[in-house]
Amino acid sequence: MLPSALAVIGFSIMLNLFNAGVRKKLVDSVKMKRIMKETKGWQKERMQAFRSKDENKIAELNKKSKYMNKMSMEMMQMNIRPMMITIIPLLLIFYFLMPTLFSYTVAISPIPLNVIPGEWFALTCTAEKMAIDAAAGVGPYCNTENEIFLWAWYFLTAIAFSGIIMKVTKTSMNE
């Protein structure tokens, strides 16, 4: 089980690095930072004017509203471009691999991770699922309770490593 878990972690890191590389190539980070700084400053100023009920300041800031909306749209487009390039290969990988690998387990959790009710988003094996599979003559996909499914392990590791990789590659939107 450990080699599979490590392979999924490696795959997750590889895809996160690929996403960061595409983002670094396609997004003008200097322009993005400038736009973010400008729009945040304008939003902060506008909120202060609304809180203080300064009608003159609100009117003055509303004149800049069209320009700020244009800047926000430009920033959204800059973020969507790399996502559109990276999502297509990712969806193809998961479309072809997920049906065959969906029910395999790669790690064991000390606690159940099924926080969303219903069976359609189960991250770990449950005793009920194991009993149903055994009764139906399917599997066994799970040997013990709380084993983490491959797709769930990828999901968790991708989230865990994405922030780290974005910081290391300086592709975070907060920088």
C-alpha positions as CSV (number, residue, x, y, z in Angstrom):
1,M,0.0,0.0,0.0
2,L,2.9,2.4,0.8
3,P,4.4,2.4,-2.8
4,S,0.9,3.2,-4.2
5,A,0.5,6.1,-1.7
6,L,3.9,7.4,-2.6
7,A,3.2,7.1,-6.3
8,V,0.0,9.1,-5.9
9,I,1.9,11.8,-3.9
10,G,4.5,11.9,-6.7
11,F,1.8,12.2,-9.3
12,S,0.2,15.0,-7.3
13,I,3.4,16.9,-6.9
14,M,4.2,16.5,-10.7
15,L,0.8,17.8,-11.7
16,N,1.1,20.7,-9.3
17,L,4.6,21.6,-10.7
18,F,3.1,21.4,-14.2
19,N,0.3,23.7,-13.3
20,A,2.8,26.1,-11.6
21,G,5.1,26.1,-14.7
22,V,2.2,26.8,-17.1
23,R,1.0,29.6,-14.8
24,K,4.5,31.1,-14.6
25,K,4.8,31.1,-18.4
26,L,1.3,32.5,-19.1
27,V,0.7,35.0,-16.3
28,D,2.5,38.4,-16.1
29,S,3.1,38.3,-12.4
30,V,4.2,42.0,-12.2
31,K,1.1,43.2,-13.9
32,M,-1.0,40.8,-11.8
33,K,0.5,42.2,-8.6
34,R,0.0,45.8,-9.8
35,I,-3.7,45.1,-10.6
36,M,-4.3,43.3,-7.4
37,K,-2.8,46.1,-5.3
38,E,-4.7,48.7,-7.2
39,T,-8.1,47.0,-6.9
40,K,-7.6,46.1,-3.3
41,G,-6.7,49.7,-2.5
42,W,-9.7,51.0,-4.3
43,Q,-12.0,48.4,-2.6
44,K,-10.6,49.3,0.8
45,E,-11.0,53.0,0.2
46,R,-14.6,52.5,-1.1
47,M,-15.5,50.5,2.0
48,Q,-14.2,53.2,4.3
49,A,-16.2,55.8,2.3
50,F,-19.4,53.7,2.7
51,R,-18.8,53.2,6.4
52,S,-18.2,56.9,7.0
53,K,-21.1,57.7,4.7
54,D,-19.0,60.3,2.8
55,E,-21.2,60.9,-0.3
56,N,-18.5,63.0,-2.1
57,K,-15.9,60.3,-1.6
58,I,-18.3,57.6,-2.7
59,A,-19.2,59.5,-5.9
60,E,-15.6,60.1,-6.6
61,L,-14.7,56.4,-6.2
62,N,-17.8,55.3,-8.2
63,K,-16.3,57.2,-11.2
64,K,-13.4,54.8,-11.1
65,S,-15.7,51.8,-10.8
66,K,-15.8,51.0,-14.6
67,Y,-12.0,51.1,-14.7
68,M,-11.7,48.8,-11.7
69,N,-14.2,46.3,-13.1
70,K,-12.1,46.3,-16.3
71,M,-9.0,45.6,-14.2
72,S,-10.8,42.8,-12.3
73,M,-11.9,41.2,-15.5
74,E,-8.4,41.4,-16.9
75,M,-7.1,39.7,-13.7
76,M,-9.7,36.9,-14.0
77,Q,-8.7,36.3,-17.6
78,M,-5.1,36.1,-16.6
79,N,-6.0,33.4,-14.1
80,I,-8.3,31.5,-16.4
81,R,-5.8,31.1,-19.3
82,P,-3.4,28.7,-17.5
83,M,-6.4,26.9,-15.9
84,M,-7.9,26.2,-19.4
85,I,-4.6,24.7,-20.6
86,T,-4.0,22.5,-17.6
87,I,-7.6,21.3,-17.0
88,I,-7.9,19.5,-20.4
89,P,-5.1,17.0,-19.8
90,L,-6.1,16.6,-16.2
91,L,-9.7,15.8,-17.2
92,L,-8.5,13.4,-19.9
93,I,-6.3,11.6,-17.4
94,F,-9.1,11.3,-14.9
95,Y,-11.6,10.3,-17.5
96,F,-9.6,7.3,-18.7
97,L,-7.9,6.3,-15.4
98,M,-10.6,6.9,-12.8
99,P,-13.1,4.3,-13.8
100,T,-10.5,1.5,-13.5
101,L,-8.7,2.9,-10.4
102,F,-11.7,4.5,-8.6
103,S,-12.2,1.8,-6.0
104,Y,-8.6,1.0,-5.1
105,T,-7.2,2.0,-1.8
106,V,-3.7,3.4,-1.2
107,A,-3.5,4.5,2.5
108,I,-5.1,4.1,5.8
109,S,-6.6,7.0,7.8
110,P,-6.7,6.8,11.6
111,I,-10.1,8.4,11.5
112,P,-13.0,8.2,9.0
113,L,-12.8,11.1,6.5
114,N,-16.4,10.8,5.2
115,V,-17.6,14.2,6.3
116,I,-20.1,14.7,3.5
117,P,-23.2,12.6,4.0
118,G,-24.0,10.0,1.3
119,E,-22.0,7.4,-0.5
120,W,-21.2,9.3,-3.6
121,F,-18.4,11.2,-1.9
122,A,-16.9,8.7,0.4
123,L,-13.2,9.3,0.9
124,T,-12.6,6.2,3.1
125,C,-14.0,2.7,3.3
126,T,-16.8,2.0,5.7
127,A,-17.8,-1.2,7.4
128,E,-21.2,-0.9,5.7
129,K,-19.6,-0.6,2.3
130,M,-17.3,-3.6,2.9
131,A,-20.3,-5.7,4.0
132,I,-22.4,-4.6,0.9
133,D,-19.5,-5.4,-1.4
134,A,-18.9,-8.8,0.3
135,A,-22.6,-9.7,0.0
136,A,-22.7,-8.7,-3.7
137,G,-19.5,-10.7,-4.4
138,V,-17.7,-7.6,-5.4
139,G,-14.1,-6.8,-4.4
140,P,-12.7,-6.9,-1.9
141,Y,-11.6,-3.3,-2.5
142,C,-11.0,-2.6,1.2
143,N,-9.2,-4.8,3.7
144,T,-9.9,-2.6,6.7
145,E,-12.1,0.2,7.7
146,N,-10.9,3.8,6.9
147,E,-8.7,2.8,4.0
148,I,-8.4,5.9,1.7
149,F,-9.5,5.5,-1.9
150,L,-6.9,6.4,-4.6
151,W,-8.9,9.4,-5.9
152,A,-9.4,10.7,-2.4
153,W,-5.7,10.4,-1.6
154,Y,-4.8,12.3,-4.8
155,F,-7.4,14.9,-3.9
156,L,-6.0,15.4,-0.4
157,T,-2.4,15.4,-1.5
158,A,-3.0,17.8,-4.3
159,I,-4.6,20.3,-1.9
160,A,-1.8,19.7,0.6
161,F,1.1,20.3,-1.9
162,S,-0.5,23.0,-4.1
163,G,0.1,25.9,-1.6
164,I,3.7,24.8,-0.9
165,I,4.5,24.5,-4.6
166,M,2.9,27.8,-5.4
167,K,5.0,29.5,-2.7
168,V,8.2,27.8,-3.9
169,T,7.6,28.5,-7.6
170,K,6.4,32.1,-6.7
171,T,3.1,31.5,-8.6
172,S,0.8,32.3,-5.7
173,M,-1.8,34.9,-6.2
174,N,-1.0,36.5,-2.8
175,E,2.5,37.5,-3.6
